């Protein structure tokens, strides 16, 4: 969904249209989450819980789901960052975060682990996937250049560092910044990437 959203925003929608769509989604989701958590015995809450059993993480059954954080993250990125930065920040979440998780789960035992339960291998997987994503995003526009490689590394570390440091603390794992990664990764990585691009203004 994140990749599709980034593609639609990059190719079709304006900033104003995207803010309107996601603002509406935020309002509806926020209302739904409020009813689900505040009135758990309501018929709508029970339906939502039944659906969520197959889709949501266990801890989301009694807390806000990742979707509301994702929508919030998209709103912030689209509202405050230039379009290219906003698109890449969404892609860092959609591509980099699952790649980091997959690498950590599959090969994390090959390297050291951090105190928050995440691994060096997972971190490097996130950095590499975000760097490749950044490279492919800009390549058609800029072609090969030293600046493209530097910006790709910047994108890689922006996504990887945010993924490493953020995430809900559940059963002793996660954090140290206890913010849902659906919000923290796009906003945090977008902020770091935008700061770094001040040295590469042609990529903004």
GIRA-V897053 format. One record per run of one state. SS is the DSSP state (a for helix, b for strand, c for the rest). FROM is the first residue (numbers start at 1). TO is the last residue. Records with the same first field share a line. If there is no record, write none. Layout:
SS = FROM-TO + FROM-TO
//
This chain:
c = 1-1 + 12-14 + 39-42 + 56-57 + 62-65 + 81-82 + 111-112 + 114-118 + 143-145 + 167-169 + 171-172 + 174-176 + 178-180 + 200-200 + 204-204
a = 2-11 + 15-38 + 43-55 + 58-61 + 66-80 + 83-110 + 120-142 + 146-165 + 181-199 + 201-203
b = 113-113 + 119-119 + 166-166 + 170-170 + 173-173 + 177-177
//
